[in-house]
Amino acid sequence: MSQNIDSLKKKIPFKWKMYMRYYLSEKIQLSISKSKPKIIVTLAANYGNLGDVAITKAQVNFIKDLFPQHEVIKVHVDELNSKLIPLRRIVNPDDIITIIGGGNMGDLYEFFEEYRRTIIELFPDNKIVSFPQTIDFSESSKGQESLSKSIKIYSKHSNLHIFSREPLSYKKMQKSFKNNSVYMVPDIVLYLDNVHPQQSREGVILCLRDDKEKKISNDDKEQLLDLIKEKYKDIKYYDTHIGDENFEKESADVELDKIWNSFKKAKIVITDRLHGMIFCAITKTPCVVLPNSNHKIAGTYYQWLSDLKYIKFIEKYDERTIMESINELYNIDINNSEKLNVSEKYQPLLKALKG
């Protein structure tokens, strides 16, 4: 009996589940003016992944810089079930819906993709702009089924603009979403400039992942850490994912300032996290970057960051090359290195929002 119920639950469309949750819960009244022009930021991050939190901050900043007269409304991931439906009733056809950028377009984080499809379905008459993403649907039957669902729903929306943040995702999106407008711009966090105030630098920060996106084996990781500890004594650990239990939703900016200031006080950061690399780019911090399990780090580095002398990407794991790169960047004169400047690369995003 329970198996039949579980099977039935899986067949219920996600949008219907959202409606049921909404009508069975206490109704939320939104104190938002219907008449004022609005831009909605959906899937906003208020959890312990500081990469996603930084994406939310950068996306909101970009929109506010572009539309100072508009009301910008964030709808966090944990508020979607309660706020999306009442929001639908006060959104005008000229209001713009945006979907958060990041690396969750695919079946690895399926619930994000379910939410994205639902948002696109719920606002058929509004311009929708999906901020720069990495697409990564697996070749498994589950992954291809998920991709087919997305293609079907995305393709029905006549004013959907989809942004990739690196070339491989751009090609995949063009192939999959032929009925939609597809573009490529940098990860939106690269819009931020956090170089100043500069800090006195010392020591090494290790920012290494330990989840399903890691590529380096545990043995290789341990050997590398031993080599680093043998040469450098002042070593700190700071992951861009601090865990939901360590993250207070009201202090997102405080947590971002903490990690950015920590990076600015380090002589070098060693990371295999995309936003570990990006945080180094926007704080002008020397960084050795190791590969992860998908294409988002390599694609972002080669497309947008490879000219920066203070960031080096090691595509194939090799202890000697890694240690040589660490030694080189540890002693680099960072003040004589060129600052990141990709502001002009966001013109397609600006035009999609303004057009």
matplotlib code that plots the C-alpha trace (Angstrom):
import matplotlib.pyplot as plt

x = [0.0, 2.8, 4.6, 1.5, 1.2, 4.9, 4.4, 1.4, 3.2, 6.0, 3.4, 2.0, 3.5, 5.7, 3.5, 0.4, 2.3, 3.2, -0.4, -1.5, 1.1, 0.0, -3.7, -3.1, -0.9, -1.6, -2.0, 0.7, -0.3, 2.5, 2.8, 4.0, 2.5, 0.9, 1.3, 5.1, 7.4, 9.0, 11.9, 11.7, 14.8, 13.7, 15.6, 17.6, 20.1, 19.8, 21.7, 25.3, 26.7, 28.6, 29.0, 25.3, 24.9, 27.4, 25.5, 22.4, 24.1, 25.8, 22.5, 20.6, 23.4, 23.4, 19.7, 19.6, 22.3, 20.4, 16.9, 17.2, 13.4, 12.2, 11.3, 13.6, 12.0, 14.0, 12.1, 14.4, 14.4, 12.7, 9.9, 8.9, 6.1, 4.4, 5.2, 5.2, 1.4, 0.5, 3.3, 1.7, -1.4, 0.4, 2.9, 2.1, 3.0, 5.8, 7.5, 10.6, 11.2, 14.8, 16.1, 19.3, 22.5, 24.8, 25.6, 22.3, 20.7, 20.7, 19.7, 22.5, 20.4, 17.0, 14.8, 16.4, 15.5, 12.0, 11.6, 13.0, 10.6, 7.7, 8.7, 8.8, 5.3, 3.8, 4.8, 4.0, 3.3, 6.4, 9.9, 12.1, 15.8, 17.8, 21.1, 24.4, 24.4, 26.3, 24.2, 25.0, 22.3, 23.8, 23.6, 21.6, 17.9, 17.1, 19.2, 17.8, 14.3, 14.9, 16.4, 13.4, 11.0, 13.0, 13.2, 9.4, 8.6, 11.3, 10.3, 6.7, 7.8, 8.1, 10.1, 12.7, 16.3, 18.9, 22.4, 25.4, 28.6, 31.1, 31.4, 30.4, 27.2, 26.5, 26.8, 24.6, 22.0, 21.9, 21.4, 18.7, 16.8, 16.4, 13.1, 14.6, 17.3, 20.6, 23.7, 27.0, 28.4, 30.7, 29.4, 27.6, 29.8, 32.6, 30.5, 31.6, 34.8, 36.1, 39.8, 39.7, 40.5, 43.7, 45.1, 48.5, 49.0, 50.5, 50.0, 48.0, 44.3, 43.0, 39.5, 38.9, 35.6, 34.6, 31.4, 30.1, 31.7, 35.3, 37.7, 40.9, 41.1, 41.3, 44.9, 46.1, 44.5, 46.2, 49.6, 49.2, 48.3, 51.3, 53.6, 52.0, 52.2, 55.8, 56.7, 54.3, 53.6, 50.8, 47.9, 44.1, 41.0, 38.1, 35.4, 32.9, 30.3, 30.0, 27.0, 23.4, 23.9, 26.6, 24.8, 22.4, 20.0, 20.0, 23.8, 24.6, 26.7, 28.6, 29.5, 30.6, 32.8, 34.4, 35.5, 36.6, 38.6, 40.2, 41.2, 42.6, 44.8, 46.3, 49.4, 47.7, 44.5, 44.5, 41.0, 38.9, 35.8, 34.5, 33.7, 36.9, 38.6, 36.1, 36.4, 40.2, 39.6, 37.4, 39.7, 42.9, 44.2, 46.9, 45.2, 46.1, 43.0, 42.5, 39.9, 36.5, 34.2, 32.5, 33.4, 32.4, 35.9, 37.8, 35.3, 35.1, 38.9, 39.8, 37.0, 37.2, 40.2, 43.2, 44.8, 45.1, 48.7, 47.7, 45.4, 46.7, 44.5, 46.1, 44.0, 45.6, 46.6, 50.4, 52.0, 55.2, 53.3, 51.0, 53.8, 55.8, 52.7, 52.1, 55.7, 55.5, 52.3, 53.2, 56.0, 54.2, 54.1, 50.3, 50.4, 51.9, 49.3, 46.4, 43.0, 40.1, 37.9, 35.0, 32.3, 31.9, 31.2, 27.8, 26.3, 24.1, 22.6, 22.0, 20.3, 18.1, 16.9, 16.4, 15.2]
y = [0.0, 2.4, 1.6, 2.5, 5.8, 6.7, 5.8, 8.1, 10.9, 10.7, 11.1, 14.3, 17.3, 19.5, 22.6, 20.8, 19.9, 23.5, 24.6, 21.9, 23.0, 26.6, 25.9, 23.6, 26.1, 29.4, 32.0, 34.7, 38.3, 40.1, 43.8, 44.7, 47.4, 46.0, 49.3, 49.8, 48.3, 45.1, 42.7, 39.4, 37.4, 33.8, 30.9, 33.4, 31.7, 32.0, 28.9, 27.9, 27.8, 31.2, 30.8, 30.9, 33.6, 35.7, 35.0, 36.3, 39.5, 40.1, 39.5, 41.9, 44.5, 44.2, 44.6, 47.6, 49.3, 48.8, 49.6, 52.1, 52.9, 49.3, 47.4, 44.3, 41.4, 38.4, 35.1, 32.6, 28.9, 28.1, 30.7, 29.5, 27.2, 30.0, 33.1, 32.2, 31.8, 35.0, 36.8, 35.7, 37.7, 41.0, 40.7, 42.9, 41.8, 44.4, 43.1, 41.0, 37.6, 36.5, 33.1, 32.9, 32.0, 29.2, 25.6, 23.8, 23.5, 19.7, 16.5, 16.6, 19.1, 18.0, 20.0, 23.3, 22.3, 21.4, 24.8, 26.5, 24.7, 25.7, 29.3, 29.4, 27.8, 30.1, 33.3, 32.7, 36.4, 37.9, 38.3, 35.7, 36.0, 33.0, 34.4, 32.7, 29.0, 25.8, 23.1, 19.5, 16.9, 13.5, 10.8, 8.5, 7.8, 10.0, 12.9, 12.7, 12.5, 15.6, 17.4, 16.5, 17.9, 21.2, 21.4, 21.0, 23.6, 26.1, 25.9, 27.0, 30.3, 33.0, 35.5, 33.3, 34.4, 31.8, 32.7, 30.3, 31.2, 29.2, 27.9, 24.2, 25.1, 27.7, 25.0, 22.6, 25.2, 26.3, 22.7, 22.0, 25.2, 26.1, 28.0, 30.3, 33.1, 31.7, 33.9, 33.6, 36.0, 35.6, 34.2, 37.1, 37.2, 38.5, 41.7, 42.4, 44.3, 43.6, 44.4, 47.3, 47.8, 45.8, 43.7, 42.6, 39.1, 36.0, 32.2, 29.7, 29.1, 25.7, 25.8, 22.2, 20.4, 17.0, 16.2, 14.7, 17.3, 16.7, 15.1, 14.5, 11.2, 11.2, 9.7, 12.4, 15.1, 13.8, 13.6, 17.1, 18.5, 16.8, 18.5, 21.9, 21.6, 20.6, 23.8, 26.3, 26.5, 29.1, 27.2, 27.9, 26.1, 28.1, 26.4, 28.4, 25.9, 26.6, 24.4, 25.6, 25.1, 27.7, 30.2, 32.9, 34.0, 37.6, 37.9, 36.9, 40.0, 39.4, 35.8, 37.1, 39.8, 37.2, 34.9, 37.8, 39.4, 36.0, 35.6, 39.1, 38.4, 35.2, 35.0, 32.3, 30.2, 26.6, 25.5, 23.2, 25.2, 27.5, 30.3, 29.8, 30.8, 33.6, 35.0, 35.2, 36.9, 39.7, 40.2, 40.0, 37.1, 34.7, 31.3, 27.8, 26.1, 22.3, 20.6, 19.5, 16.7, 18.8, 21.5, 24.7, 25.5, 24.9, 26.7, 29.7, 29.9, 29.7, 31.9, 34.8, 34.5, 33.0, 36.4, 37.0, 36.4, 35.7, 32.7, 29.4, 26.4, 22.9, 20.9, 17.5, 16.5, 16.6, 17.2, 18.7, 21.2, 22.1, 22.8, 24.8, 26.9, 27.4, 28.5, 30.9, 32.6, 32.7, 35.1, 37.1, 40.9, 41.1, 45.0, 44.8, 42.4, 43.6, 43.8, 41.8, 43.8, 41.9, 44.6, 45.0, 41.2, 41.7, 43.7, 40.8, 40.4, 44.2, 44.2, 41.2, 42.9, 46.3, 45.2]
z = [0.0, 1.0, -2.3, -4.3, -2.4, -3.0, -6.7, -6.9, -5.2, -7.8, -10.6, -9.2, -11.0, -8.8, -9.6, -8.3, -5.1, -4.6, -4.9, -2.5, 0.1, -0.3, 0.1, 3.1, 4.9, 6.5, 3.7, 3.5, 2.7, 0.9, 1.7, -1.8, -4.1, -7.2, -9.0, -8.4, -11.0, -9.6, -10.3, -8.5, -7.6, -7.2, -5.7, -3.6, -1.3, 2.5, 3.4, 4.2, 0.6, 0.5, -3.3, -3.7, -1.1, -3.1, -6.3, -4.7, -3.5, -6.8, -8.7, -6.5, -6.8, -10.6, -10.9, -8.5, -10.4, -13.6, -12.2, -9.3, -9.5, -9.3, -6.2, -6.0, -4.2, -3.1, -2.7, -0.9, -1.7, 1.6, 0.9, -2.6, -1.5, 0.5, -1.6, -5.2, -5.6, -3.8, -5.6, -8.9, -8.0, -7.6, -10.5, -13.5, -17.1, -17.2, -14.1, -14.6, -13.0, -12.5, -11.5, -9.5, -11.2, -10.1, -10.8, -10.1, -13.6, -13.9, -12.2, -9.6, -7.6, -9.0, -6.6, -7.8, -11.4, -10.3, -8.8, -11.9, -14.1, -11.8, -11.8, -15.6, -15.7, -13.1, -14.9, -18.6, -19.4, -17.8, -19.1, -17.2, -17.1, -15.8, -14.5, -15.5, -14.8, -15.4, -17.0, -16.1, -16.8, -16.5, -19.3, -17.0, -17.7, -14.7, -16.1, -19.6, -18.3, -16.3, -19.3, -21.4, -18.8, -18.8, -22.6, -22.8, -20.2, -21.1, -24.8, -24.1, -22.6, -25.3, -23.3, -21.5, -21.5, -20.4, -19.5, -19.3, -17.5, -19.5, -23.1, -22.7, -20.9, -23.6, -26.3, -24.4, -23.7, -27.3, -28.4, -25.8, -25.6, -29.2, -28.7, -26.1, -26.1, -24.9, -24.1, -22.2, -19.6, -16.6, -13.3, -11.7, -8.6, -10.9, -11.1, -7.5, -6.7, -3.2, -3.6, -1.1, 1.6, 1.1, 4.0, 5.2, 3.9, 5.5, 5.4, 3.3, 3.2, 2.1, 0.6, -0.5, -1.1, 0.4, -1.5, -4.7, -6.9, -5.7, -8.2, -6.2, -4.4, -0.6, -0.8, -3.2, -1.1, 2.1, 0.3, -1.0, 2.4, 3.9, 1.4, 2.0, 5.8, 5.5, 3.6, 5.1, 8.8, 8.9, 7.4, 7.8, 6.5, 5.2, 3.0, 0.9, 2.2, 6.0, 6.6, 7.3, 11.0, 11.0, 8.8, 10.2, 7.5, 8.8, 8.5, 5.0, 4.3, 7.6, 6.5, 3.0, 4.6, 6.9, 4.0, 1.8, 4.5, 5.4, 1.7, 1.6, 4.6, 3.0, 0.8, -1.2, -1.4, -2.7, -3.7, -5.9, -5.4, -8.2, -5.9, -4.0, -7.3, -7.9, -4.4, -5.1, -8.4, -6.8, -3.8, -5.9, -3.9, -5.3, -5.9, -7.1, -8.5, -8.7, -10.9, -9.7, -11.1, -13.8, -16.3, -14.4, -12.9, -16.1, -18.3, -16.0, -15.7, -19.4, -20.6, -18.0, -15.7, -17.5, -18.1, -14.3, -13.3, -9.7, -10.5, -11.8, -12.8, -12.6, -14.9, -14.3, -10.7, -10.4, -7.0, -8.5, -10.7, -7.9, -5.4, -8.0, -8.7, -4.9, -4.4, -7.3, -6.3, -2.6, -3.6, -6.3, -6.0, -6.0, -6.1, -9.6, -10.9, -13.0, -11.4, -12.7, -15.2, -16.9, -16.5, -20.3, -20.6, -19.0, -21.9, -23.1, -19.6, -19.4, -22.8, -22.0, -18.8, -20.4, -23.8]

ax = plt.figure().add_subplot(projection="3d")
ax.plot(x, y, z, "-o")
ax.set_aspect("equal")
plt.show()
